[in-house]
C-alpha cells in the first residue's frame, strides 16, 4: 500500500523511513555502507576514521537509497541531527531534481523514537495539508490519506 506522506529521520549512519497515514505506517531502515559510515553493517565494528576536522564526502549511494525508498510518497518530511538532513536535501537538489518539490520540511530532531517521529510528522502534515492543494504527479487532485 502506498501512502501520500513520508518522513525520514536520518544521521550519517542510518535512515528510518515511514510511509504513513492517520491510522497506519510502513517502516524501513537503510544503513550507510560507504567508507564514511561509522558503523559497518557487515561486522558492526566501529571505525571513526581519521580525526582531521574535515567534513567527509557525501555517501551518494546512501542518499540514493533513501530517495528511492521515499519515492512512492508525494510529500516528504526530512528530520535529523547535525548535517545529515541538509546533506540529503542538497543531494536531492543536485542529483534528484525531479523530487525537489516533494520536500515539504527539513527539521532538526536529535534522536526521537519512531512514535515521536510519526507524531511530529502527522502534526506537521495535518497543518501543511490544509494549506497545500493535494495533487498527484500528473497535477490531478488526489484524495489525501491523512
ChimeraX attribute file (.defattr): number of C-alpha atoms within 10 A of each C-alpha:
attribute: neighborCount
match mode: 1-to-1
recipient: residues
	/A:1	7
	/A:2	14
	/A:3	19
	/A:4	20
	/A:5	26
	/A:6	30
	/A:7	27
	/A:8	27
	/A:9	28
	/A:10	26
	/A:11	22
	/A:12	24
	/A:13	18
	/A:14	18
	/A:15	23
	/A:16	19
	/A:17	25
	/A:18	27
	/A:19	23
	/A:20	23
	/A:21	19
	/A:22	12
	/A:23	7
	/A:24	11
	/A:25	17
	/A:26	13
	/A:27	14
	/A:28	13
	/A:29	14
	/A:30	16
	/A:31	19
	/A:32	23
	/A:33	18
	/A:34	16
	/A:35	15
	/A:36	18
	/A:37	21
	/A:38	17
	/A:39	20
	/A:40	17
	/A:41	14
	/A:42	7
	/A:43	7
	/A:44	9
	/A:45	10
	/A:46	11
	/A:47	12
	/A:48	11
	/A:49	11
	/A:50	7
	/A:51	7
	/A:52	7
	/A:53	6
	/A:54	7
	/A:55	9
	/A:56	11
	/A:57	8
	/A:58	16
	/A:59	18
	/A:60	15
	/A:61	12
	/A:62	20
	/A:63	24
	/A:64	16
	/A:65	15
	/A:66	23
	/A:67	18
	/A:68	9
	/A:69	18
	/A:70	22
	/A:71	14
	/A:72	15
	/A:73	18
	/A:74	20
	/A:75	22
	/A:76	26
	/A:77	23
	/A:78	23
	/A:79	28
	/A:80	23
	/A:81	17
	/A:82	14
	/A:83	14
	/A:84	22
	/A:85	24
	/A:86	17
	/A:87	17
	/A:88	25
	/A:89	19
	/A:90	15
	/A:91	19
	/A:92	20
	/A:93	14
	/A:94	10
	/A:95	13
	/A:96	14
	/A:97	11
	/A:98	9
	/A:99	17
	/A:100	17
	/A:101	12
	/A:102	17
	/A:103	16
	/A:104	16
	/A:105	16
	/A:106	18
	/A:107	13
	/A:108	15
	/A:109	17
	/A:110	13
	/A:111	14
	/A:112	14
	/A:113	10
	/A:114	14
	/A:115	9
	/A:116	12
	/A:117	20
	/A:118	23
	/A:119	12
	/A:120	17
	/A:121	22
	/A:122	19
	/A:123	10
	/A:124	14
	/A:125	21
	/A:126	13
	/A:127	10
	/A:128	13
	/A:129	13
	/A:130	9
	/A:131	9
	/A:132	9
	/A:133	13
	/A:134	17
	/A:135	14
	/A:136	14
	/A:137	8
	/A:138	6
	/A:139	9
	/A:140	10
	/A:141	11
	/A:142	12
	/A:143	10
	/A:144	14
	/A:145	13
	/A:146	15
